[in-house]
Amino acid sequence: MLSNREYLQYHLFIPGILFTLLVVVLEFSHIDLFIADLIYQIGGAGWTYQENYFVSEIMHTKAKGLVKILAVGLFVVAIGSQFVNGLKPYRKALWYLALVMPLSGLLVGIGKELTHVDCPWNLLRYGGENPYLRLFETHPGDYPYGKCFPAAHAGAGFTFVALYFFLSIVRPAWRWYGLAVGVVLGLAFGITQQIRGAHFISHDLWTAAICWINSLGWYWFFFLREKVVQPVAVTVKN
């Protein structure tokens, strides 16, 4: 079993370093634009799939609605764990999952209100009206702030990375399956939005990091914090 320090090393510090490196690469390269250019050009100089039924209705609107239904259902199950004997052993873990997933979505939503980043389809480069600005560039202030960063829909998928920590408590051998669910859903939702012209790949990277850190932080608070060994005062007899 990993010590708390080792756990944070593998789940916070190493992922944090990898995330920072990727952010630097994406921020100071043109990978975002390169990928968006390819998608835009494949569509014949346009976002051909912006209103496509599969990516717009099924993978966006209906998938988002399904995630909301699952979140409500999970909250009901967490309440039930207060009263149903069969669920009581999992009560704390269920409350963790029921609270952390919506909180991840909330943090992503707050980020959209605090940043100025536009969707690709709003940019002059792709037939829109606004210039391209990197995340850390200053907004000129002569047109409205964009509301496309981080990626909320990808966040609906990446919130499921909390399953990794939930299963670490209730079924440790399955925790990697939980992580796979969150990553696959996040990528599926994120890629479909990139195809529509709604986001760049960097938006999804930041969203994944927000969901992971939020899930890890609350896992620490709910479960690991209690396992920290307090120093014991030793009385030396003369």
C-alpha positions as CSV (number, residue, x, y, z in Angstrom):
1,M,0.0,0.0,0.0
2,L,1.2,3.5,-0.9
3,S,2.0,6.0,1.8
4,N,0.2,9.4,1.5
5,R,3.4,11.0,0.2
6,E,3.8,8.3,-2.5
7,Y,0.1,8.5,-3.3
8,L,0.4,12.3,-4.0
9,Q,3.6,11.7,-5.9
10,Y,1.8,9.4,-8.4
11,H,-1.6,11.1,-8.5
12,L,-0.7,14.8,-8.2
13,F,3.0,15.6,-8.7
14,I,3.8,13.5,-11.7
15,P,0.4,14.2,-13.5
16,G,1.0,17.9,-12.7
17,I,4.4,17.9,-14.3
18,L,3.0,16.2,-17.4
19,F,0.1,18.6,-17.6
20,T,2.4,21.6,-17.3
21,L,4.6,20.4,-20.1
22,L,1.6,19.8,-22.3
23,V,0.2,23.2,-21.5
24,V,3.4,24.9,-22.4
25,V,3.6,23.0,-25.7
26,L,0.0,23.8,-26.6
27,E,0.3,27.5,-25.5
28,F,3.4,28.3,-27.5
29,S,2.9,26.1,-30.5
30,H,0.2,26.1,-33.2
31,I,-1.1,22.6,-32.5
32,D,-4.6,23.9,-31.5
33,L,-4.8,25.8,-34.8
34,F,-3.2,23.0,-36.8
35,I,-5.9,20.4,-35.7
36,A,-8.7,22.9,-36.1
37,D,-7.5,23.9,-39.5
38,L,-7.5,20.2,-40.6
39,I,-11.1,19.7,-39.4
40,Y,-12.2,23.0,-40.9
41,Q,-10.6,22.2,-44.3
42,I,-11.9,18.7,-44.4
43,G,-15.4,20.2,-44.2
44,G,-14.7,22.3,-47.3
45,A,-13.7,25.5,-45.4
46,G,-16.5,25.2,-42.9
47,W,-17.8,23.4,-39.8
48,T,-19.7,20.8,-41.7
49,Y,-20.6,18.8,-38.6
50,Q,-21.7,21.8,-36.5
51,E,-25.3,20.8,-36.8
52,N,-24.8,17.2,-37.7
53,Y,-27.5,15.1,-35.9
54,F,-25.1,12.5,-34.5
55,V,-22.5,14.9,-33.1
56,S,-24.9,17.8,-32.3
57,E,-28.0,16.0,-31.0
58,I,-26.8,12.6,-29.8
59,M,-23.2,13.2,-28.6
60,H,-23.9,16.7,-27.3
61,T,-27.5,17.4,-26.4
62,K,-28.8,13.9,-25.6
63,A,-25.5,12.8,-24.0
64,K,-25.5,15.9,-21.8
65,G,-29.1,15.2,-20.7
66,L,-28.2,11.6,-19.9
67,V,-25.2,12.7,-17.7
68,K,-27.6,15.0,-15.8
69,I,-30.0,12.1,-15.3
70,L,-27.2,9.9,-14.0
71,A,-26.1,12.6,-11.6
72,V,-29.6,12.9,-10.2
73,G,-29.8,9.2,-9.9
74,L,-26.5,9.0,-8.1
75,F,-27.6,11.6,-5.6
76,V,-30.8,9.6,-4.9
77,V,-28.7,6.5,-4.4
78,A,-26.4,8.4,-2.0
79,I,-29.5,9.6,0.0
80,G,-30.7,6.0,0.0
81,S,-27.5,4.8,1.5
82,Q,-28.5,6.7,4.7
83,F,-31.4,4.3,5.1
84,V,-30.9,1.1,3.1
85,N,-28.8,-1.4,5.0
86,G,-27.3,-2.9,1.9
87,L,-25.9,0.5,0.9
88,K,-24.7,1.7,4.3
89,P,-21.2,0.2,4.0
90,Y,-20.7,2.3,0.8
91,R,-22.4,5.4,2.1
92,K,-19.3,7.6,2.4
93,A,-18.0,6.5,-1.0
94,L,-21.4,7.2,-2.6
95,W,-21.6,10.6,-1.2
96,Y,-18.1,11.3,-2.4
97,L,-19.1,10.4,-5.9
98,A,-22.5,12.2,-5.8
99,L,-20.9,15.4,-4.7
100,V,-17.6,15.4,-6.5
101,M,-18.9,14.9,-10.0
102,P,-21.3,17.9,-10.0
103,L,-18.5,20.0,-8.4
104,S,-16.2,19.2,-11.2
105,G,-18.8,20.4,-13.7
106,L,-19.4,23.5,-11.6
107,L,-15.7,24.4,-11.5
108,V,-15.5,24.1,-15.3
109,G,-18.5,26.3,-15.6
110,I,-16.9,28.9,-13.3
111,G,-13.8,28.8,-15.5
112,K,-15.9,29.6,-18.6
113,E,-17.1,32.8,-16.8
114,L,-13.7,33.9,-15.8
115,T,-11.8,33.5,-19.0
116,H,-12.0,35.2,-22.4
117,V,-11.4,32.4,-24.8
118,D,-13.6,32.0,-27.9
119,C,-14.8,28.9,-29.6
120,P,-13.1,28.2,-33.0
121,W,-16.3,28.9,-34.8
122,N,-16.2,32.5,-33.4
123,L,-12.8,33.3,-34.9
124,L,-11.9,35.3,-38.0
125,R,-9.7,32.4,-39.1
126,Y,-12.8,30.2,-39.4
127,G,-15.4,32.7,-40.7
128,G,-16.2,34.3,-37.3
129,E,-15.7,37.8,-36.1
130,N,-13.1,37.7,-33.4
131,P,-9.3,37.4,-33.5
132,Y,-7.5,34.4,-32.1
133,L,-6.1,34.9,-28.6
134,R,-4.2,32.4,-26.5
135,L,-5.3,31.7,-23.0
136,F,-2.8,34.0,-21.3
137,E,-3.0,36.8,-23.8
138,T,-4.7,40.0,-22.8
139,H,-8.1,40.6,-24.2
140,P,-8.3,44.0,-26.0
141,G,-11.8,44.7,-24.5
142,D,-13.4,46.1,-27.6
143,Y,-15.6,43.0,-28.2
144,P,-17.3,40.6,-25.8
145,Y,-15.3,37.9,-23.9
146,G,-15.6,34.4,-25.2
147,K,-17.2,31.8,-23.0
148,C,-15.6,28.6,-24.5
149,F,-12.9,27.7,-22.0
150,P,-12.7,25.2,-20.4
151,A,-14.7,22.7,-22.3
152,A,-18.0,22.1,-20.4
153,H,-19.2,19.2,-22.5
154,A,-15.9,17.3,-22.3
155,G,-16.1,18.0,-18.6
156,A,-19.4,16.0,-18.5
157,G,-17.3,13.0,-19.5
158,F,-14.1,13.8,-17.5
159,T,-16.1,14.1,-14.3
160,F,-16.3,10.3,-14.4
161,V,-12.6,10.1,-13.5
162,A,-14.0,10.3,-10.0
163,L,-14.9,6.6,-10.5
164,Y,-11.2,5.8,-10.2
165,F,-11.2,7.1,-6.6
166,F,-14.7,5.7,-5.8
167,L,-13.6,2.2,-6.9
168,S,-10.3,2.6,-5.0
169,I,-12.5,2.5,-1.9
170,V,-15.3,0.0,-2.8
171,R,-13.5,-2.3,-5.3
172,P,-9.8,-1.4,-5.7
173,A,-9.1,-4.0,-8.4
174,W,-11.6,-2.2,-10.7
175,R,-10.3,1.4,-10.2
176,W,-8.5,1.4,-13.6
177,Y,-11.8,0.6,-15.3
178,G,-13.3,3.6,-13.6
179,L,-10.4,5.8,-14.9
180,A,-10.9,4.4,-18.4
181,V,-14.6,5.3,-18.3
182,G,-13.8,8.9,-17.4
183,V,-11.0,9.2,-20.0
184,V,-13.0,7.6,-22.8
185,L,-16.1,9.6,-22.2
186,G,-14.1,12.8,-21.8
187,L,-12.3,12.2,-25.1
188,A,-15.4,11.2,-26.9
189,F,-17.4,14.3,-25.8
190,G,-14.3,16.5,-26.4
191,I,-13.5,15.2,-29.9
192,T,-17.1,15.5,-31.1
193,Q,-17.1,19.2,-29.9
194,Q,-13.8,19.8,-31.7
195,I,-15.4,18.4,-34.9
196,R,-18.2,20.8,-34.5
197,G,-15.8,23.8,-34.1
198,A,-16.8,24.4,-30.4
199,H,-13.4,23.8,-28.8
200,F,-9.6,23.4,-29.3
201,I,-7.8,20.4,-27.9
202,S,-6.2,22.5,-25.2
203,H,-9.6,23.3,-23.8
204,D,-10.1,19.5,-23.2
205,L,-6.7,19.2,-21.6
206,W,-7.5,21.9,-19.0
207,T,-10.9,20.4,-18.4
208,A,-9.5,16.9,-17.7
209,A,-7.0,18.5,-15.3
210,I,-9.7,20.4,-13.4
211,C,-11.8,17.2,-13.0
212,W,-8.8,15.1,-11.9
213,I,-7.6,17.6,-9.4
214,N,-11.0,18.2,-8.0
215,S,-11.6,14.4,-7.7
216,L,-8.2,13.9,-6.1
217,G,-8.6,16.7,-3.6
218,W,-12.0,15.5,-2.3
219,Y,-10.7,12.0,-2.2
220,W,-7.9,13.2,0.0
221,F,-10.4,15.1,2.2
222,F,-12.9,12.2,2.5
223,F,-10.5,9.3,2.9
224,L,-6.7,9.9,3.0
225,R,-6.7,12.8,5.4
226,E,-7.9,10.5,8.2
227,K,-5.0,8.1,7.6
228,V,-2.2,10.6,8.3
229,V,-0.3,9.3,11.2
230,Q,0.0,11.9,14.0
231,P,3.3,12.1,15.8
232,V,3.3,10.6,19.2
233,A,5.0,12.4,22.0
234,V,7.5,10.1,23.8
235,T,8.3,10.7,27.4
236,V,11.8,9.9,28.4
237,K,12.3,8.8,32.0
238,N,15.4,9.8,33.8
